[in-house]
Amino acid sequence: MVAADSSDHTTMTADTVHTSQNSLDWPGKYEATIPCADCEGIKTNITLKMTILSRL
């Protein structure tokens, strides 16, 4: 990010400790209906496990 005065800069650093793998509760069963132009929708199921494996 650069301030209005180009001589004044703000330094941003990436957080390498908190990631989506260790900060979110991913495991579980998820269900949704994806919109479809030719039908009522496409039913979709996904199961996410603690081992970061998934099955569609």
N, CA, C and O atoms as a GROMACS GRO file, in nm:
protein
  224
    1MET      N    1   0.085  -0.117   0.000
    1MET     CA    2   0.000   0.000   0.000
    1MET      C    3   0.090   0.123   0.000
    1MET      O    4   0.186   0.129   0.076
    2VAL      N    5   0.060   0.218  -0.082
    2VAL     CA    6   0.138   0.342  -0.091
    2VAL      C    7   0.048   0.457  -0.049
    2VAL      O    8  -0.065   0.470  -0.094
    3ALA      N    9   0.101   0.541   0.039
    3ALA     CA   10   0.024   0.657   0.087
    3ALA      C   11   0.022   0.764  -0.022
    3ALA      O   12   0.089   0.752  -0.125
    4ALA      N   13  -0.056   0.871   0.001
    4ALA     CA   14  -0.068   0.979  -0.096
    4ALA      C   15   0.068   1.039  -0.130
    4ALA      O   16   0.094   1.072  -0.246
    5ASP      N   17   0.154   1.052  -0.030
    5ASP     CA   18   0.290   1.100  -0.052
    5ASP      C   19   0.376   0.979  -0.085
    5ASP      O   20   0.392   0.891   0.000
    6SER      N   21   0.432   0.973  -0.205
    6SER     CA   22   0.504   0.853  -0.248
    6SER      C   23   0.630   0.826  -0.166
    6SER      O   24   0.686   0.717  -0.176
    7SER      N   25   0.675   0.920  -0.084
    7SER     CA   26   0.792   0.896   0.000
    7SER      C   27   0.755   0.824   0.130
    7SER      O   28   0.844   0.780   0.203
    8ASP      N   29   0.625   0.812   0.159
    8ASP     CA   30   0.578   0.745   0.281
    8ASP      C   31   0.514   0.612   0.242
    8ASP      O   32   0.405   0.610   0.186
    9HIS      N   33   0.582   0.501   0.271
    9HIS     CA   34   0.533   0.369   0.233
    9HIS      C   35   0.495   0.288   0.356
    9HIS      O   36   0.555   0.303   0.463
   10THR      N   37   0.396   0.202   0.340
   10THR     CA   38   0.357   0.109   0.444
   10THR      C   39   0.398  -0.030   0.400
   10THR      O   40   0.368  -0.072   0.288
   11THR      N   41   0.466  -0.103   0.486
   11THR     CA   42   0.511  -0.238   0.453
   11THR      C   43   0.409  -0.339   0.505
   11THR      O   44   0.369  -0.333   0.621
   12MET      N   45   0.368  -0.432   0.418
   12MET     CA   46   0.274  -0.536   0.458
   12MET      C   47   0.347  -0.670   0.452
   12MET      O   48   0.424  -0.695   0.360
   13THR      N   49   0.322  -0.755   0.552
   13THR     CA   50   0.384  -0.887   0.553
   13THR      C   51   0.276  -0.993   0.553
   13THR      O   52   0.165  -0.971   0.603
   14ALA      N   53   0.307  -1.108   0.497
   14ALA     CA   54   0.212  -1.219   0.490
   14ALA      C   55   0.215  -1.297   0.621
   14ALA      O   56   0.321  -1.319   0.679
   15ASP      N   57   0.097  -1.338   0.667
   15ASP     CA   58   0.086  -1.422   0.786
   15ASP      C   59   0.107  -1.566   0.744
   15ASP      O   60   0.021  -1.626   0.679
   16THR      N   61   0.221  -1.623   0.779
   16THR     CA   62   0.252  -1.760   0.739
   16THR      C   63   0.214  -1.863   0.844
   16THR      O   64   0.228  -1.983   0.821
   17VAL      N   65   0.165  -1.819   0.959
   17VAL     CA   66   0.126  -1.910   1.067
   17VAL      C   67  -0.019  -1.955   1.052
   17VAL      O   68  -0.050  -2.073   1.068
   18HIS      N   69  -0.108  -1.862   1.021
   18HIS     CA   70  -0.250  -1.893   1.009
   18HIS      C   71  -0.286  -1.912   0.862
   18HIS      O   72  -0.277  -1.819   0.782
   19THR      N   73  -0.325  -2.034   0.828
   19THR     CA   74  -0.362  -2.065   0.690
   19THR      C   75  -0.503  -2.123   0.688
   19THR      O   76  -0.559  -2.151   0.794
   20SER      N   77  -0.559  -2.142   0.571
   20SER     CA   78  -0.693  -2.201   0.561
   20SER      C   79  -0.693  -2.345   0.609
   20SER      O   80  -0.797  -2.397   0.648
   21GLN      N   81  -0.577  -2.411   0.607
   21GLN     CA   82  -0.570  -2.550   0.652
   21GLN      C   83  -0.572  -2.561   0.804
   21GLN      O   84  -0.618  -2.663   0.856
   22ASN      N   85  -0.523  -2.461   0.876
   22ASN     CA   86  -0.520  -2.474   1.021
   22ASN      C   87  -0.611  -2.374   1.093
   22ASN      O   88  -0.622  -2.380   1.216
   23SER      N   89  -0.676  -2.284   1.022
   23SER     CA   90  -0.758  -2.184   1.087
   23SER      C   91  -0.909  -2.201   1.064
   23SER      O   92  -0.989  -2.136   1.132
   24LEU      N   93  -0.948  -2.288   0.971
   24LEU     CA   94  -1.089  -2.306   0.940
   24LEU      C   95  -1.133  -2.448   0.971
   24LEU      O   96  -1.052  -2.540   0.969
   25ASP      N   97  -1.259  -2.465   0.999
   25ASP     CA   98  -1.315  -2.597   1.023
   25ASP      C   99  -1.369  -2.652   0.891
   25ASP      O  100  -1.487  -2.638   0.862
   26TRP      N  101  -1.282  -2.714   0.812
   26TRP     CA  102  -1.320  -2.767   0.682
   26TRP      C  103  -1.396  -2.899   0.688
   26TRP      O  104  -1.491  -2.915   0.612
   27PRO      N  105  -1.360  -2.994   0.775
   27PRO     CA  106  -1.422  -3.126   0.770
   27PRO      C  107  -1.574  -3.119   0.785
   27PRO      O  108  -1.627  -3.040   0.863
   28GLY      N  109  -1.643  -3.203   0.707
   28GLY     CA  110  -1.788  -3.209   0.714
   28GLY      C  111  -1.848  -3.248   0.581
   28GLY      O  112  -1.777  -3.264   0.481
   29LYS      N  113  -1.980  -3.263   0.581
   29LYS     CA  114  -2.053  -3.295   0.458
   29LYS      C  115  -2.123  -3.169   0.412
   29LYS      O  116  -2.191  -3.102   0.489
   30TYR      N  117  -2.106  -3.139   0.285
   30TYR     CA  118  -2.166  -3.020   0.226
   30TYR      C  119  -2.254  -3.061   0.109
   30TYR      O  120  -2.216  -3.148   0.030
   31GLU      N  121  -2.372  -3.000   0.098
   31GLU     CA  122  -2.466  -3.028  -0.010
   31GLU      C  123  -2.511  -2.897  -0.071
   31GLU      O  124  -2.530  -2.797  -0.001
   32ALA      N  125  -2.528  -2.899  -0.202
   32ALA     CA  126  -2.574  -2.778  -0.271
   32ALA      C  127  -2.641  -2.818  -0.401
   32ALA      O  128  -2.621  -2.929  -0.451
   33THR      N  129  -2.720  -2.729  -0.455
   33THR     CA  130  -2.779  -2.747  -0.587
   33THR      C  131  -2.724  -2.638  -0.677
   33THR      O  132  -2.748  -2.519  -0.655
   34ILE      N  133  -2.651  -2.680  -0.778
   34ILE     CA  134  -2.590  -2.587  -0.872
   34ILE      C  135  -2.695  -2.551  -0.978
   34ILE      O  136  -2.759  -2.640  -1.033
   35PRO      N  137  -2.712  -2.423  -1.007
   35PRO     CA  138  -2.810  -2.383  -1.108
   35PRO      C  139  -2.782  -2.448  -1.244
   35PRO      O  140  -2.667  -2.472  -1.281
   36CYS      N  141  -2.890  -2.476  -1.316
   36CYS     CA  142  -2.881  -2.540  -1.446
   36CYS      C  143  -2.983  -2.476  -1.540
   36CYS      O  144  -3.098  -2.454  -1.501
   37ALA      N  145  -2.941  -2.445  -1.662
   37ALA     CA  146  -3.031  -2.380  -1.757
   37ALA      C  147  -3.138  -2.475  -1.809
   37ALA      O  148  -3.247  -2.430  -1.844
   38ASP      N  149  -3.110  -2.607  -1.814
   38ASP     CA  150  -3.202  -2.703  -1.873
   38ASP      C  151  -3.279  -2.788  -1.772
   38ASP      O  152  -3.361  -2.870  -1.811
   39CYS      N  153  -3.253  -2.769  -1.643
   39CYS     CA  154  -3.319  -2.853  -1.541
   39CYS      C  155  -3.338  -2.773  -1.412
   39CYS      O  156  -3.306  -2.654  -1.407
   40GLU      N  157  -3.390  -2.838  -1.310
   40GLU     CA  158  -3.415  -2.771  -1.182
   40GLU      C  159  -3.287  -2.743  -1.105
   40GLU      O  160  -3.287  -2.661  -1.013
   41GLY      N  161  -3.180  -2.809  -1.140
   41GLY     CA  162  -3.052  -2.790  -1.072
   41GLY      C  163  -2.977  -2.921  -1.061
   41GLY      O  164  -3.036  -3.028  -1.073
   42ILE      N  165  -2.847  -2.912  -1.039
   42ILE     CA  166  -2.763  -3.031  -1.026
   42ILE      C  167  -2.726  -3.045  -0.880
   42ILE      O  168  -2.656  -2.961  -0.824
   43LYS      N  169  -2.775  -3.153  -0.818
   43LYS     CA  170  -2.744  -3.177  -0.677
   43LYS      C  171  -2.599  -3.221  -0.664
   43LYS      O  172  -2.552  -3.309  -0.736
   44THR      N  173  -2.528  -3.158  -0.571
   44THR     CA  174  -2.387  -3.184  -0.551
   44THR      C  175  -2.360  -3.211  -0.404
   44THR      O  176  -2.412  -3.142  -0.317
   45ASN      N  177  -2.279  -3.313  -0.376
   45ASN     CA  178  -2.239  -3.347  -0.240
   45ASN      C  179  -2.088  -3.356  -0.234
   45ASN      O  180  -2.025  -3.408  -0.326
   46ILE      N  181  -2.030  -3.306  -0.126
   46ILE     CA  182  -1.886  -3.321  -0.104
   46ILE      C  183  -1.864  -3.350   0.044
   46ILE      O  184  -1.927  -3.290   0.131
   47THR      N  185  -1.772  -3.442   0.072
   47THR     CA  186  -1.735  -3.474   0.209
   47THR      C  187  -1.587  -3.441   0.225
   47THR      O  188  -1.503  -3.496   0.153
   48LEU      N  189  -1.556  -3.353   0.319
   48LEU     CA  190  -1.418  -3.318   0.348
   48LEU      C  191  -1.377  -3.384   0.478
   48LEU      O  192  -1.447  -3.372   0.579
   49LYS      N  193  -1.265  -3.452   0.476
   49LYS     CA  194  -1.216  -3.524   0.593
   49LYS      C  195  -1.096  -3.453   0.654
   49LYS      O  196  -1.037  -3.365   0.591
   50MET      N  197  -1.061  -3.489   0.774
   50MET     CA  198  -0.946  -3.429   0.845
   50MET      C  199  -0.815  -3.452   0.770
   50MET      O  200  -0.721  -3.374   0.787
   51THR      N  201  -0.806  -3.555   0.688
   51THR     CA  202  -0.682  -3.588   0.618
   51THR      C  203  -0.662  -3.507   0.492
   51THR      O  204  -0.572  -3.537   0.414
   52ILE      N  205  -0.745  -3.406   0.470
   52ILE     CA  206  -0.740  -3.319   0.354
   52ILE      C  207  -0.772  -3.396   0.225
   52ILE      O  208  -0.736  -3.352   0.116
   53LEU      N  209  -0.837  -3.509   0.237
   53LEU     CA  210  -0.886  -3.583   0.121
   53LEU      C  211  -1.031  -3.547   0.100
   53LEU      O  212  -1.102  -3.517   0.197
   54SER      N  213  -1.078  -3.548  -0.021
   54SER     CA  214  -1.218  -3.518  -0.046
   54SER      C  215  -1.275  -3.615  -0.147
   54SER      O  216  -1.202  -3.676  -0.226
   55ARG      N  217  -1.406  -3.630  -0.144
   55ARG     CA  218  -1.475  -3.719  -0.238
   55ARG      C  219  -1.595  -3.644  -0.293
   55ARG      O  220  -1.678  -3.594  -0.218
   56LEU      N  221  -1.603  -3.636  -0.424
   56LEU     CA  222  -1.716  -3.569  -0.490
   56LEU      C  223  -1.820  -3.672  -0.527
   56LEU      O  224  -1.924  -3.637  -0.583
   0.00000   0.00000   0.00000
